Amino acid sequence: MSRDFAAKIGFMIRLKLSLLAGALFTVLVGPVVVQAQLSKIVIVDFERAVVESAEGKKASEKFNATFKAKQDDLEKRQKDIDESTKKLQNGARTLTDSAKAEIQRDVDRKNRELQRLNEDAQKELQSLRDELLRPIAEKATALMNALAAEQGYTLVVDISNPQTNVAFSNPKYDVTGELIKRIDAAPPAASEAPKQAAPAAGATRPATQPPAAPKSTAPATPPTTPNNKK
């Protein structure tokens, strides 16, 4: 395992949430034959709407706390391994062969254990991510559909998804703030989810997918991973 666990988690978070947003809001399209001047095209940063809502912020805090605890434990274990490795290197000429062999076995055992714990931490964080953000994303999806139907939007472009290749977007037509207000005003995601309103004419009903953890949840310092030193 490399030492860039946090960086990988951060990349995974951004990628998977972008993919989620793309799946949820690929297009909400009205009739194909629509005069340009009559079209109502808006943009939304679905990722920001989820993580900046009141529930999303609480989810970020919980995810960060769990991440930090695991990071601290992994770093503590790595420090112990480094100290044993240094002891082995410093005693190369003074320690007996049996003493050096015993220290090396201990280092190898701790390295294996650290690698296992690191892998377990990744799986647990992924599970926690889904547990925390899936309900919020599902609620946001229903509310975005309701907003599109209410306002008669013919196209909703998710600018948090890099695959949309949006070169420019006018903030005047950004409904992210309105979506955040509606998320905060709706009942908590843990309770009964709000009923999904019928989408705008011609709109496709998005299928929800497991959301990713907030973009900026990973602490700055990555947790350490096994480093097989001789």
C-alpha positions in Angstrom: 0.0 0.0 0.0 1.2 3.5 -0.8 1.3 6.4 1.6 -1.3 8.5 -0.3 -4.4 6.9 1.1 -6.0 10.2 1.9 -5.2 11.5 -1.6 -6.8 8.4 -3.1 -9.9 8.8 -0.9 -10.2 12.4 -1.9 -10.0 11.5 -5.6 -12.4 8.7 -5.2 -14.8 11.0 -3.4 -14.7 13.6 -6.2 -15.0 11.0 -8.9 -17.8 8.9 -7.5 -19.9 11.9 -6.5 -19.4 13.4 -9.9 -20.5 10.1 -11.4 -23.5 10.1 -9.1 -24.4 13.6 -10.1 -24.1 12.7 -13.7 -26.4 9.7 -13.2 -28.9 11.7 -11.3 -29.0 14.8 -13.6 -27.7 13.8 -17.0 -30.5 15.8 -18.6 -34.0 16.8 -17.7 -35.2 17.5 -21.2 -38.5 18.8 -22.4 -40.0 18.3 -25.9 -37.3 17.9 -28.6 -38.8 20.7 -30.7 -38.6 23.7 -28.5 -37.9 27.3 -29.6 -34.6 28.5 -28.0 -36.2 31.6 -26.7 -38.8 29.5 -24.9 -36.4 27.1 -23.3 -35.7 27.3 -19.6 -32.1 26.1 -19.1 -30.6 26.2 -15.6 -27.4 24.9 -13.9 -26.9 23.2 -10.6 -23.8 22.1 -8.6 -25.4 18.9 -7.2 -22.2 18.0 -5.3 -22.1 21.4 -3.5 -25.8 21.3 -2.8 -25.4 17.9 -1.0 -22.3 18.7 1.0 -23.2 22.3 1.9 -26.7 21.5 3.1 -27.1 21.4 6.9 -27.3 17.6 6.8 -24.3 17.4 4.4 -22.2 19.5 6.8 -23.0 17.2 9.7 -22.2 14.2 7.5 -18.8 15.8 6.7 -18.0 16.3 10.3 -18.8 12.7 11.2 -16.8 11.4 8.3 -13.9 13.6 9.1 -13.9 12.5 12.8 -13.9 8.8 11.8 -11.2 9.4 9.2 -9.0 11.3 11.6 -9.3 8.6 14.3 -8.2 5.9 11.8 -5.4 8.1 10.5 -4.0 8.7 13.9 -4.0 5.0 14.7 -2.3 4.1 11.4 0.3 6.8 12.0 1.0 5.6 15.5 1.5 2.0 14.3 3.8 3.2 11.5 5.9 5.2 13.9 6.3 2.1 16.0 7.5 0.1 13.0 9.9 2.9 12.0 11.4 2.9 15.5 11.9 -0.9 15.4 13.5 -0.6 12.0 15.9 2.1 13.1 16.8 0.0 16.1 17.6 -2.9 13.8 19.7 -0.7 11.5 21.6 1.0 14.4 22.4 -2.4 15.9 23.6 -4.1 12.7 27.1 -4.5 14.2 26.3 -4.9 17.9 23.2 -7.1 18.0 23.4 -10.9 17.8 22.0 -12.6 14.7 19.1 -14.1 16.8 18.3 -10.6 18.2 18.3 -9.1 14.7 16.1 -11.9 13.4 13.6 -11.4 16.3 13.3 -7.7 15.6 12.9 -8.3 11.9 10.1 -10.8 12.5 8.4 -8.3 14.7 8.7 -5.6 12.0 7.4 -7.9 9.3 4.4 -8.9 11.5 3.5 -5.3 12.3 3.8 -4.4 8.6 1.3 -7.1 7.7 -1.0 -6.0 10.4 -0.8 -2.4 9.4 -1.5 -3.2 5.8 -4.6 -5.2 6.8 -5.8 -2.4 9.0 -5.3 0.1 6.2 -7.4 -2.0 3.8 -10.1 -2.4 6.4 -10.1 1.3 7.0 -10.7 2.0 3.3 -13.7 -0.4 3.2 -15.2 1.1 6.4 -14.9 4.6 5.1 -16.5 3.7 1.8 -19.4 2.1 3.8 -19.7 5.1 6.0 -19.7 7.4 3.0 -22.7 5.6 1.6 -24.5 5.5 4.9 -24.1 9.2 5.5 -24.7 10.7 2.1 -27.1 8.3 0.3 -30.2 9.6 2.1 -29.2 13.2 1.5 -28.6 12.6 -2.2 -31.9 10.7 -2.6 -33.7 13.6 -1.0 -31.9 16.2 -3.1 -32.8 14.2 -6.2 -36.5 14.3 -5.4 -36.4 18.0 -4.6 -34.5 18.8 -7.8 -37.1 16.9 -9.8 -39.9 18.8 -8.0 -38.2 22.1 -8.6 -37.8 21.3 -12.3 -41.4 20.4 -12.6 -42.6 23.4 -10.7 -40.5 25.9 -12.7 -40.9 24.1 -16.1 -37.2 23.6 -16.8 -36.4 22.1 -20.1 -32.8 21.4 -19.3 -30.8 21.1 -16.0 -27.0 20.9 -16.4 -25.0 19.6 -13.4 -21.8 21.6 -13.4 -20.2 19.6 -10.6 -19.8 16.8 -13.1 -16.6 17.4 -15.2 -17.9 15.2 -17.9 -20.5 17.9 -18.9 -17.6 19.9 -20.4 -19.3 23.2 -19.4 -17.0 26.0 -20.5 -19.1 28.8 -19.1 -22.1 29.1 -16.9 -24.0 32.2 -15.9 -24.6 32.4 -12.1 -27.9 34.1 -12.9 -29.3 30.7 -13.9 -27.7 28.7 -11.1 -30.3 27.0 -8.9 -27.9 25.4 -6.4 -28.7 27.9 -3.7 -32.4 27.2 -4.1 -31.8 23.5 -4.0 -29.8 23.8 -0.7 -32.7 25.9 0.8 -35.1 23.2 -0.1 -32.9 20.4 1.3 -32.6 22.3 4.6 -36.3 23.0 4.7 -37.3 19.4 4.1 -37.6 16.7 6.8 -34.3 15.1 7.8 -33.2 12.4 5.3 -33.1 9.8 8.1 -36.9 10.2 8.4 -39.5 9.3 5.8 -38.2 10.6 2.5 -40.3 13.3 0.8 -42.5 12.0 -2.0 -41.0 12.5 -5.4 -42.9 15.0 -7.5 -43.6 14.3 -11.1 -40.7 15.5 -13.3 -41.2 18.2 -15.9 -42.7 17.2 -19.2 -40.4 14.9 -21.0 -38.0 14.6 -18.1 -36.4 11.3 -17.2 -36.8 10.1 -13.7 -33.2 9.8 -12.3 -32.2 6.7 -10.5 -30.3 7.3 -7.3 -26.9 5.7 -6.7 -24.7 5.4 -3.6 -23.3 8.9 -3.1 -19.8 9.7 -2.2 -18.3 11.5 0.8 -17.9 15.2 0.8 -15.2 16.6 -1.5 -13.1 18.2 1.2 -13.5 15.6 4.0 -10.0 14.1 3.8 -7.5 15.6 6.4 -4.5 17.3 5.0 -2.0 14.7 6.3 -2.5 11.2 4.8 -2.4 8.2 7.1 0.8 6.2 6.8 0.9 2.7 5.3 3.3 -0.2 5.7 6.8 0.5 4.7 8.9 -2.6 4.4 12.3 -1.5 5.6 15.2 -3.8 6.1 
